[in-house]
């Protein structure tokens, strides 16, 4: 066979197959990059404008893409908002605010609260948009309840582990997890978004973390026998009320 002769048919087919696979992979990567670009743009617009005031046009303008490109990846504004919320909750909130079940319970609580407050503070506008979206869209509401429920059940599991080891007092782990999560959520919202209790002074993240961690710790931690009032002032006292520790008198 001459050197300039055509390649065998199977060799040409293999080369074409490789080229086609490369092009398909490139198209998939480009499509995923466009989707991420739209998702990031949507997050930015929802942060600034809120849920109701955001439009698909504002998202595509921010992403610098054609209006029709949006609908290749998302059904509508509600759909992209749900995916933005899911990304924040799964990628940031769940991964960073898991309640550790080992080490010092008080330190674990503070680490978890600090991580939660940090995520909340980074996305203040998004939480405002979420509150608005839940009032307007049943799908947004159901998505948030499911994502929140998954996170709360992880917290409840951590409580159960601590109860079995004697580090947490007896209580309904699921109910307490829901209640304490709601305390942390609404406290973060009113403080970081609305500026309470002192709008002029502005938010104080460290004060918020310390307050929430202390309330959380006192609510769940078991108090050793005979420790009533012994930990007052040193942060090691038991939970107030049912735990038996004395509650500091009001100023």
C-alpha positions as CSV (number, residue, x, y, z in Angstrom):
1,X,0.0,0.0,0.0
2,X,1.3,3.4,-0.9
3,X,2.1,5.9,1.9
4,X,-0.5,8.3,0.5
5,X,-3.2,5.8,0.3
6,X,-6.4,6.4,2.3
7,X,-6.7,5.1,5.8
8,X,-8.6,1.9,6.4
9,X,-12.4,2.4,6.9
10,X,-12.3,1.4,10.6
11,X,-9.5,3.9,11.3
12,X,-11.4,6.7,9.7
13,X,-14.5,5.8,11.7
14,X,-12.5,5.7,14.9
15,X,-11.1,9.2,14.2
16,X,-14.6,10.6,13.5
17,X,-15.9,9.0,16.6
18,X,-13.2,10.6,18.7
19,X,-13.8,14.0,17.1
20,X,-17.6,13.7,17.7
21,X,-17.1,12.8,21.3
22,X,-14.7,15.7,21.8
23,X,-17.2,18.1,20.3
24,X,-20.1,16.7,22.4
25,X,-18.0,17.1,25.5
26,X,-17.2,20.7,24.6
27,X,-20.9,21.5,24.0
28,X,-21.8,20.0,27.3
29,X,-19.1,22.0,29.1
30,X,-20.2,25.2,27.3
31,X,-23.9,24.5,28.2
32,X,-23.0,23.9,31.9
33,X,-20.9,27.1,31.9
34,X,-23.9,29.0,30.5
35,X,-26.2,27.5,33.1
36,X,-23.9,28.5,35.9
37,X,-23.6,32.0,34.5
38,X,-27.4,32.3,34.4
39,X,-27.7,30.9,37.9
40,X,-25.1,33.3,39.4
41,X,-26.8,36.2,37.6
42,X,-30.2,35.2,39.0
43,X,-28.8,35.0,42.5
44,X,-27.3,38.5,42.1
45,X,-30.6,39.9,40.8
46,X,-32.8,38.2,43.4
47,X,-30.4,39.5,46.1
48,X,-30.8,43.1,44.9
49,X,-34.4,43.3,43.7
50,X,-36.2,40.6,45.7
51,X,-38.5,37.9,44.3
52,X,-41.4,39.9,42.9
53,X,-39.4,42.6,41.2
54,X,-37.0,40.2,39.5
55,X,-37.7,39.4,35.8
56,X,-36.2,36.9,33.4
57,X,-35.1,39.9,31.3
58,X,-33.2,41.3,34.3
59,X,-31.5,38.0,34.8
60,X,-30.4,37.6,31.1
61,X,-29.2,41.2,31.0
62,X,-27.1,40.6,34.1
63,X,-25.8,37.3,32.6
64,X,-25.2,39.0,29.2
65,X,-27.1,36.2,27.4
66,X,-29.9,36.2,24.9
67,X,-33.4,36.2,26.4
68,X,-34.3,32.9,24.8
69,X,-31.2,31.2,26.2
70,X,-32.7,31.3,29.6
71,X,-35.5,28.9,28.6
72,X,-33.0,26.3,27.5
73,X,-32.1,25.8,31.2
74,X,-35.0,27.0,33.3
75,X,-38.8,27.0,32.9
76,X,-39.4,30.4,34.4
77,X,-38.4,32.8,37.2
78,X,-39.9,30.5,39.9
79,X,-37.8,27.6,38.6
80,X,-34.5,29.5,38.6
81,X,-35.2,30.9,42.1
82,X,-35.8,27.4,43.5
83,X,-32.5,26.3,42.0
84,X,-30.7,29.3,43.5
85,X,-32.1,28.6,46.9
86,X,-31.3,24.9,46.7
87,X,-27.7,25.7,45.7
88,X,-27.2,28.0,48.7
89,X,-28.8,25.6,51.2
90,X,-27.1,22.4,49.9
91,X,-23.7,23.9,49.0
92,X,-23.3,26.3,51.9
93,X,-25.8,25.9,54.7
94,X,-25.9,22.2,55.1
95,X,-22.2,21.6,54.5
96,X,-21.1,24.3,57.0
97,X,-23.7,24.2,59.8
98,X,-23.9,20.6,60.6
99,X,-23.9,20.2,64.4
100,X,-20.9,18.1,65.3
101,X,-21.5,15.3,67.8
102,X,-18.0,15.0,69.2
103,X,-15.9,17.4,71.2
104,X,-17.3,20.1,73.5
105,X,-21.0,20.5,73.0
106,X,-20.8,24.2,73.8
107,X,-18.0,24.7,71.3
108,X,-19.8,22.7,68.7
109,X,-22.9,24.8,69.1
110,X,-21.0,28.0,68.7
111,X,-19.2,26.7,65.5
112,X,-22.5,25.7,64.0
113,X,-24.2,29.0,64.9
114,X,-21.3,31.0,63.6
115,X,-21.3,29.2,60.3
116,X,-25.1,29.6,59.9
117,X,-24.9,33.3,60.7
118,X,-22.1,33.7,58.2
119,X,-24.1,32.1,55.4
120,X,-27.1,34.2,56.3
121,X,-25.1,37.4,56.4
122,X,-23.6,36.7,52.9
123,X,-27.0,36.3,51.4
124,X,-29.2,38.8,53.3
125,X,-31.0,39.9,50.2
126,X,-31.7,36.3,49.2
127,X,-33.4,35.5,52.5
128,X,-35.6,38.6,52.1
129,X,-36.4,37.3,48.6
130,X,-37.1,33.8,50.0
131,X,-39.6,35.2,52.5
132,X,-41.3,37.1,49.7
133,X,-41.2,34.1,47.4
134,X,-42.8,31.7,50.0
135,X,-45.8,34.1,50.3
136,X,-46.2,34.2,46.5
137,X,-45.3,30.7,45.3
138,X,-46.5,27.4,46.7
139,X,-43.5,25.7,44.9
140,X,-41.0,28.0,46.6
141,X,-42.7,27.4,50.0
142,X,-42.6,23.6,49.6
143,X,-39.0,23.5,48.4
144,X,-37.9,25.6,51.4
145,X,-39.8,23.5,53.8
146,X,-38.3,20.3,52.4
147,X,-34.7,21.7,52.4
148,X,-35.2,23.1,55.9
149,X,-36.7,19.8,57.1
150,X,-33.7,17.9,56.0
151,X,-31.4,20.2,57.8
152,X,-33.5,20.1,61.0
153,X,-33.5,16.3,61.0
154,X,-29.7,16.4,60.9
155,X,-29.7,18.6,64.0
156,X,-32.2,16.3,65.7
157,X,-30.0,13.3,65.0
158,X,-27.0,15.2,66.6
159,X,-29.2,15.9,69.6
160,X,-30.1,12.2,69.9
161,X,-26.4,11.2,69.8
162,X,-25.7,13.7,72.6
163,X,-28.6,12.4,74.6
164,X,-27.4,8.9,74.4
165,X,-24.0,10.0,75.7
166,X,-25.5,12.0,78.5
167,X,-24.4,15.3,77.2
168,X,-28.0,16.5,76.4
169,X,-31.0,16.4,78.7
170,X,-34.1,14.3,77.7
171,X,-36.4,16.1,75.3
172,X,-38.2,15.6,72.0
173,X,-35.2,15.9,69.6
174,X,-37.3,16.7,66.5
175,X,-39.5,19.3,68.2
176,X,-36.5,21.0,69.9
177,X,-34.5,21.0,66.6
178,X,-37.4,22.7,64.8
179,X,-37.8,25.3,67.5
180,X,-34.1,26.2,67.9
181,X,-33.7,26.3,64.1
182,X,-36.6,28.7,63.9
183,X,-35.1,30.8,66.7
184,X,-31.8,31.0,64.8
185,X,-33.4,31.8,61.4
186,X,-35.7,34.5,62.6
187,X,-33.1,36.1,64.9
188,X,-30.7,36.2,62.0
189,X,-33.3,37.8,59.8
190,X,-34.5,40.5,62.2
191,X,-30.9,41.3,63.2
192,X,-29.0,41.1,60.0
193,X,-31.7,42.1,57.5
194,X,-34.0,44.4,59.6
195,X,-31.3,45.7,61.9
196,X,-33.0,45.0,65.2
197,X,-32.7,45.7,68.1
198,X,-30.7,48.9,67.2
199,X,-31.0,49.9,63.5
200,X,-28.8,53.0,64.0
201,X,-25.8,50.9,65.4
202,X,-26.2,48.2,62.8
203,X,-25.8,44.5,63.1
204,X,-23.3,42.9,65.5
205,X,-22.6,39.4,64.2
206,X,-20.4,38.4,67.2
207,X,-23.1,39.5,69.7
208,X,-25.7,37.6,67.7
209,X,-23.5,34.4,67.6
210,X,-22.8,34.6,71.3
211,X,-26.5,35.1,72.2
212,X,-27.8,32.3,70.0
213,X,-25.1,29.9,71.0
214,X,-25.8,30.5,74.7
215,X,-29.6,30.1,74.4
216,X,-29.1,26.9,72.3
217,X,-26.6,25.4,74.7
218,X,-28.7,26.2,77.8
219,X,-31.8,24.7,76.1
220,X,-30.3,21.3,75.4
221,X,-27.3,20.6,77.7
222,X,-27.6,18.2,80.6
223,X,-26.8,19.8,84.0
224,X,-24.7,17.6,86.3
225,X,-26.4,16.9,89.7
226,X,-25.6,19.5,92.3
227,X,-24.6,22.1,89.6
228,X,-27.6,24.3,90.1
229,X,-26.3,27.9,89.9
230,X,-22.7,26.7,90.0
231,X,-21.9,27.7,86.4
232,X,-23.5,31.1,86.6
233,X,-21.1,33.6,85.0
234,X,-18.7,31.1,83.6
235,X,-20.8,29.8,80.7
236,X,-20.9,26.3,82.1
237,X,-24.2,26.3,83.9
238,X,-27.0,24.1,82.8
239,X,-30.1,25.0,80.8
240,X,-32.4,27.5,82.5
241,X,-35.7,26.3,83.9
242,X,-36.1,22.6,83.3
243,X,-32.3,22.1,83.5
244,X,-32.3,23.4,87.1
245,X,-29.8,26.3,86.6
246,X,-30.7,29.6,88.1
247,X,-31.7,32.2,85.7
248,X,-29.8,35.5,86.2
249,X,-32.2,38.2,87.5
250,X,-33.3,41.0,85.2
251,X,-31.4,44.2,85.4
